[in-house]
Amino acid sequence: MFEYLEPSDHDESEVAPGTGSLPLPPRSGAINKGTRSLNPEKVRHLLYGSLTAIDRTIKILHSLGYANPNDWSDPIPVPPNGSEPGHPSEPQTWMAILTKTILIE
């Protein structure tokens, strides 16, 4: 259902205008002869959890080539539901945000 576009060395010369360094998909087959229209669209990712879990997830996504760790926001503390902030019975929950531009056919 979802197709992840892997960057390669030759993709740097094929950058869509206004999308930074996003590569265009490979041009192969009858449908891909330049007739496809690609539109950039922003997607926002939110991570909720402990600082350790958020840090680990960001590192995993980086190792998979999906997002640079510096592209994520600094962790933001999330107030717990139904209790006062800093209540000792609940572990602190944090949030980090990433906005990524993807190309949609």
PyRosetta script that sets phi, psi and omega in degrees:
from pyrosetta import init, pose_from_sequence

init()
pose = pose_from_sequence("MFEYLEPSDHDESEVAPGTGSLPLPPRSGAINKGTRSLNPEKVRHLLYGSLTAIDRTIKILHSLGYANPNDWSDPIPVPPNGSEPGHPSEPQTWMAILTKTILIE")
pose.set_psi(1, -47.5)
pose.set_omega(1, 179.4)
pose.set_phi(2, -103.3)
pose.set_psi(2, 139.6)
pose.set_omega(2, 179.1)
pose.set_phi(3, -117.9)
pose.set_psi(3, 119.0)
pose.set_omega(3, 178.2)
pose.set_phi(4, -93.2)
pose.set_psi(4, 127.8)
pose.set_omega(4, -178.2)
pose.set_phi(5, -90.8)
pose.set_psi(5, 112.6)
pose.set_omega(5, 179.2)
pose.set_phi(6, -79.5)
pose.set_psi(6, 130.5)
pose.set_omega(6, 176.4)
pose.set_phi(7, -73.1)
pose.set_psi(7, 149.7)
pose.set_omega(7, 174.9)
pose.set_phi(8, -137.5)
pose.set_psi(8, 172.0)
pose.set_omega(8, -176.3)
pose.set_phi(9, -60.3)
pose.set_psi(9, -37.0)
pose.set_omega(9, -176.7)
pose.set_phi(10, -79.3)
pose.set_psi(10, -9.9)
pose.set_omega(10, -177.8)
pose.set_phi(11, -71.8)
pose.set_psi(11, -20.2)
pose.set_omega(11, -175.8)
pose.set_phi(12, -62.6)
pose.set_psi(12, -27.4)
pose.set_omega(12, 179.4)
pose.set_phi(13, -83.6)
pose.set_psi(13, -10.9)
pose.set_omega(13, -178.3)
pose.set_phi(14, -114.6)
pose.set_psi(14, 67.6)
pose.set_omega(14, -177.9)
pose.set_phi(15, -103.7)
pose.set_psi(15, 132.4)
pose.set_omega(15, 178.4)
pose.set_phi(16, -71.5)
pose.set_psi(16, 136.9)
pose.set_omega(16, -179.1)
pose.set_phi(17, -61.7)
pose.set_psi(17, 136.0)
pose.set_omega(17, 176.3)
pose.set_phi(18, 80.1)
pose.set_psi(18, 8.2)
pose.set_omega(18, -179.2)
pose.set_phi(19, -117.2)
pose.set_psi(19, 17.7)
pose.set_omega(19, 179.1)
pose.set_phi(20, 70.4)
pose.set_psi(20, -125.8)
pose.set_omega(20, -177.2)
pose.set_phi(21, -107.1)
pose.set_psi(21, 27.6)
pose.set_omega(21, -180.0)
pose.set_phi(22, -73.8)
pose.set_psi(22, 130.0)
pose.set_omega(22, 179.8)
pose.set_phi(23, -79.0)
pose.set_psi(23, 151.1)
pose.set_omega(23, 172.1)
pose.set_phi(24, -81.2)
pose.set_psi(24, 152.9)
pose.set_omega(24, 178.5)
pose.set_phi(25, -67.2)
pose.set_psi(25, 157.2)
pose.set_omega(25, -179.7)
pose.set_phi(26, -61.5)
pose.set_psi(26, 147.4)
pose.set_omega(26, -179.8)
pose.set_phi(27, -99.7)
pose.set_psi(27, 97.4)
pose.set_omega(27, 176.9)
pose.set_phi(28, -145.4)
pose.set_psi(28, 151.5)
pose.set_omega(28, 179.9)
pose.set_phi(29, 84.0)
pose.set_psi(29, 171.2)
pose.set_omega(29, -175.9)
pose.set_phi(30, -68.1)
pose.set_psi(30, -36.3)
pose.set_omega(30, -176.8)
pose.set_phi(31, -72.8)
pose.set_psi(31, -28.5)
pose.set_omega(31, -173.0)
pose.set_phi(32, -92.9)
pose.set_psi(32, 21.0)
pose.set_omega(32, -177.5)
pose.set_phi(33, -83.3)
pose.set_psi(33, 36.1)
pose.set_omega(33, 178.6)
pose.set_phi(34, 85.9)
pose.set_psi(34, 6.3)
pose.set_omega(34, -178.6)
pose.set_phi(35, -91.5)
pose.set_psi(35, -12.4)
pose.set_omega(35, 179.9)
pose.set_phi(36, -78.8)
pose.set_psi(36, 142.3)
pose.set_omega(36, 175.6)
pose.set_phi(37, -104.7)
pose.set_psi(37, 123.5)
pose.set_omega(37, -179.8)
pose.set_phi(38, -107.0)
pose.set_psi(38, 130.7)
pose.set_omega(38, 180.0)
pose.set_phi(39, -118.7)
pose.set_psi(39, 128.8)
pose.set_omega(39, 176.3)
pose.set_phi(40, -72.4)
pose.set_psi(40, 139.3)
pose.set_omega(40, 177.6)
pose.set_phi(41, -141.1)
pose.set_psi(41, 140.5)
pose.set_omega(41, -179.1)
pose.set_phi(42, -90.9)
pose.set_psi(42, 139.0)
pose.set_omega(42, 177.3)
pose.set_phi(43, -123.3)
pose.set_psi(43, 135.8)
pose.set_omega(43, 179.3)
pose.set_phi(44, -110.4)
pose.set_psi(44, 127.9)
pose.set_omega(44, 177.8)
pose.set_phi(45, -106.6)
pose.set_psi(45, 134.1)
pose.set_omega(45, 177.4)
pose.set_phi(46, -121.1)
pose.set_psi(46, 128.4)
pose.set_omega(46, 174.9)
pose.set_phi(47, -110.1)
pose.set_psi(47, 129.6)
pose.set_omega(47, 176.2)
pose.set_phi(48, -120.1)
pose.set_psi(48, 137.2)
pose.set_omega(48, 177.0)
pose.set_phi(49, 157.1)
pose.set_psi(49, -164.2)
pose.set_omega(49, 177.4)
pose.set_phi(50, -74.0)
pose.set_psi(50, 162.4)
pose.set_omega(50, 178.2)
pose.set_phi(51, -59.5)
pose.set_psi(51, -38.0)
pose.set_omega(51, -179.7)
pose.set_phi(52, -64.8)
pose.set_psi(52, -44.5)
pose.set_omega(52, -179.3)
pose.set_phi(53, -66.6)
pose.set_psi(53, -40.6)
pose.set_omega(53, 178.7)
pose.set_phi(54, -64.6)
pose.set_psi(54, -46.1)
pose.set_omega(54, 179.7)
pose.set_phi(55, -59.6)
pose.set_psi(55, -44.5)
pose.set_omega(55, -179.4)
pose.set_phi(56, -64.3)
pose.set_psi(56, -42.9)
pose.set_omega(56, 179.8)
pose.set_phi(57, -63.4)
pose.set_psi(57, -42.7)
pose.set_omega(57, 178.0)
pose.set_phi(58, -61.1)
pose.set_psi(58, -41.1)
pose.set_omega(58, 179.3)
pose.set_phi(59, -67.3)
pose.set_psi(59, -37.2)
pose.set_omega(59, 177.6)
pose.set_phi(60, -65.3)
pose.set_psi(60, -46.6)
pose.set_omega(60, 179.3)
pose.set_phi(61, -62.0)
pose.set_psi(61, -35.0)
pose.set_omega(61, 177.2)
pose.set_phi(62, -67.8)
pose.set_psi(62, -43.9)
pose.set_omega(62, -179.5)
pose.set_phi(63, -64.5)
pose.set_psi(63, -26.7)
pose.set_omega(63, 176.5)
pose.set_phi(64, -82.9)
pose.set_psi(64, -4.4)
pose.set_omega(64, 178.1)
pose.set_phi(65, 82.2)
pose.set_psi(65, 16.4)
pose.set_omega(65, -176.1)
pose.set_phi(66, -85.7)
pose.set_psi(66, -44.0)
pose.set_omega(66, -175.6)
pose.set_phi(67, -149.7)
pose.set_psi(67, 141.7)
pose.set_omega(67, 175.6)
pose.set_phi(68, -74.9)
pose.set_psi(68, 135.9)
pose.set_omega(68, 179.4)
pose.set_phi(69, -56.0)
pose.set_psi(69, -30.7)
pose.set_omega(69, 179.8)
pose.set_phi(70, -74.3)
pose.set_psi(70, -10.1)
pose.set_omega(70, 177.9)
pose.set_phi(71, -80.1)
pose.set_psi(71, -15.8)
pose.set_omega(71, 179.2)
pose.set_phi(72, -81.2)
pose.set_psi(72, 151.8)
pose.set_omega(72, 174.7)
pose.set_phi(73, -69.9)
pose.set_psi(73, 163.0)
pose.set_omega(73, 170.2)
pose.set_phi(74, -65.8)
pose.set_psi(74, 147.7)
pose.set_omega(74, 178.3)
pose.set_phi(75, -58.9)
pose.set_psi(75, 139.1)
pose.set_omega(75, -178.6)
pose.set_phi(76, -117.5)
pose.set_psi(76, 128.8)
pose.set_omega(76, 178.1)
pose.set_phi(77, -68.8)
pose.set_psi(77, 139.1)
pose.set_omega(77, 179.8)
pose.set_phi(78, -107.8)
pose.set_psi(78, 123.1)
pose.set_omega(78, 178.7)
pose.set_phi(79, -64.9)
pose.set_psi(79, 137.5)
pose.set_omega(79, 179.6)
pose.set_phi(80, -68.1)
pose.set_psi(80, 150.4)
pose.set_omega(80, 178.4)
pose.set_phi(81, -76.2)
pose.set_psi(81, 134.5)
pose.set_omega(81, 172.9)
pose.set_phi(82, 76.0)
pose.set_psi(82, 4.4)
pose.set_omega(82, 177.1)
pose.set_phi(83, -143.3)
pose.set_psi(83, 167.2)
pose.set_omega(83, -179.5)
pose.set_phi(84, -74.8)
pose.set_psi(84, 147.7)
pose.set_omega(84, 178.8)
pose.set_phi(85, -57.0)
pose.set_psi(85, 139.1)
pose.set_omega(85, 177.7)
pose.set_phi(86, 82.1)
pose.set_psi(86, 11.4)
pose.set_omega(86, 178.6)
pose.set_phi(87, -62.5)
pose.set_psi(87, 128.8)
pose.set_omega(87, -172.6)
pose.set_phi(88, -67.9)
pose.set_psi(88, -17.1)
pose.set_omega(88, -176.8)
pose.set_phi(89, -78.1)
pose.set_psi(89, -16.7)
pose.set_omega(89, -179.2)
pose.set_phi(90, -114.8)
pose.set_psi(90, 134.8)
pose.set_omega(90, 174.6)
pose.set_phi(91, -67.8)
pose.set_psi(91, 148.7)
pose.set_omega(91, -179.6)
pose.set_phi(92, -67.6)
pose.set_psi(92, 131.4)
pose.set_omega(92, 175.2)
pose.set_phi(93, -103.2)
pose.set_psi(93, 140.5)
pose.set_omega(93, -179.1)
pose.set_phi(94, -123.0)
pose.set_psi(94, 164.9)
pose.set_omega(94, 179.7)
pose.set_phi(95, -138.2)
pose.set_psi(95, 141.6)
pose.set_omega(95, 172.3)
pose.set_phi(96, -131.8)
pose.set_psi(96, 146.2)
pose.set_omega(96, -173.6)
pose.set_phi(97, -124.6)
pose.set_psi(97, 139.1)
pose.set_omega(97, 173.9)
pose.set_phi(98, -131.2)
pose.set_psi(98, 130.2)
pose.set_omega(98, 172.7)
pose.set_phi(99, -110.8)
pose.set_psi(99, 123.4)
pose.set_omega(99, -175.3)
pose.set_phi(100, -125.0)
pose.set_psi(100, 139.9)
pose.set_omega(100, 176.4)
pose.set_phi(101, -94.8)
pose.set_psi(101, 127.1)
pose.set_omega(101, 178.3)
pose.set_phi(102, -120.9)
pose.set_psi(102, 163.4)
pose.set_omega(102, 179.2)
pose.set_phi(103, -104.2)
pose.set_psi(103, 128.1)
pose.set_omega(103, -179.1)
pose.set_phi(104, -110.7)
pose.set_psi(104, 135.3)
pose.set_omega(104, 176.5)
pose.set_phi(105, -73.6)
pose.dump_pdb("model.pdb")
